[in-house]
Amino acid sequence: MAGRHKSRIKKMALLDQQCANRVATGAAVGGALGASIGALYGTYEAFRYKVPGFYKVRYIGQTTLSSAAVFGLFLGAGSLIHCGRHS
C-alpha cells in the first residue's frame, strides 16, 4: 500500500512540473505575441496622433510592455486552467 502512495506522489509531482512548464511557456508566448502586437499598434497610434519627438519612443515602449503583460497574463492563466482538466 505504501508503494502505491509513493508512486502516486511522484506522478502528481511530475504533473505539477509539466503544468508549471506549460504555464511558463504560455506566459512567454503570450508576452512575445503581446509585445509584437503592442509595438505595431503603438507605432501606429504614435504617428496617427502625431506624438512629438522622443515621446514617440516612450509611447511605443509603454504600449509594447503593457500589451506584453496583458497577453502574457491571460495566456498563462488560460494554460493554468487548461492544466487542471484531465482528459
C-alpha positions as MATLAB code, in Angstrom:
seq = 'MAGRHKSRIKKMALLDQQCANRVATGAAVGGALGASIGALYGTYEAFRYKVPGFYKVRYIGQTTLSSAAVFGLFLGAGSLIHCGRHS';
ca = [
       0.000    0.000    0.000;
       2.819    2.421    0.813;
       4.440    1.772   -2.570;
       1.303    2.847   -4.396;
       1.124    6.034   -2.390;
       4.723    6.964   -3.250;
       4.211    6.336   -6.954;
       1.066    8.467   -6.861;
       3.016   11.295   -5.246;
       5.704   11.013   -7.927;
       3.051   11.167  -10.673;
       1.482   14.240   -9.091;
       4.872   15.940   -8.813;
       5.542   15.155  -12.465;
       2.148   16.547  -13.465;
       2.759   19.672  -11.398;
       6.134   20.203  -13.080;
       4.598   19.711  -16.531;
       1.816   22.120  -15.626;
       4.310   24.722  -14.407;
       6.245   24.361  -17.656;
       3.052   24.795  -19.694;
       2.053   27.888  -17.747;
       5.533   29.411  -18.113;
       5.576   28.629  -21.821;
       2.092   30.082  -22.244;
       3.071   33.262  -20.446;
       6.254   33.582  -22.525;
       4.421   33.055  -25.811;
       1.717   35.495  -24.725;
       4.339   38.045  -23.769;
       6.100   37.738  -27.119;
       2.862   37.955  -29.051;
       1.642   40.880  -26.955;
       4.921   42.727  -27.373;
       4.874   42.404  -31.135;
       1.241   43.494  -31.404;
       1.822   46.296  -28.898;
       4.823   47.576  -30.835;
       2.850   47.633  -34.078;
      -0.189   49.245  -32.507;
       1.898   51.726  -30.501;
       3.772   52.811  -33.614;
       0.534   53.267  -35.500;
      -1.044   55.287  -32.683;
       2.066   57.427  -32.144;
       2.106   58.502  -35.772;
      -1.676   58.787  -36.036;
      -1.944   61.186  -33.106;
       1.314   62.958  -34.031;
       3.075   62.351  -30.717;
       6.070   64.741  -30.686;
       9.762   63.776  -30.665;
      11.092   61.289  -28.151;
       7.647   60.903  -26.626;
       7.013   58.545  -29.548;
       9.636   56.164  -28.207;
       8.159   56.345  -24.732;
       4.624   55.826  -26.037;
       5.637   52.852  -28.182;
       7.554   51.342  -25.245;
       4.616   51.739  -22.879;
       2.233   50.188  -25.365;
       4.623   47.324  -26.043;
       5.172   46.491  -22.369;
       1.550   46.821  -21.334;
       0.346   44.637  -24.210;
       3.018   42.049  -23.435;
       1.997   41.962  -19.769;
      -1.713   41.602  -20.508;
      -1.303   38.972  -23.213;
       1.192   37.041  -21.084;
      -1.094   37.136  -18.066;
      -4.124   35.882  -19.951;
      -2.311   33.195  -21.918;
      -0.585   31.985  -18.735;
      -3.921   31.908  -16.890;
      -5.515   30.030  -19.780;
      -2.710   27.482  -19.688;
      -3.194   27.074  -15.946;
      -6.914   26.485  -16.366;
      -6.227   24.016  -19.153;
      -3.731   22.121  -16.941;
      -6.457   21.402  -14.402;
      -8.516   19.463  -16.932;
      -7.770   15.775  -17.248;
      -8.902   14.104  -20.446;
];
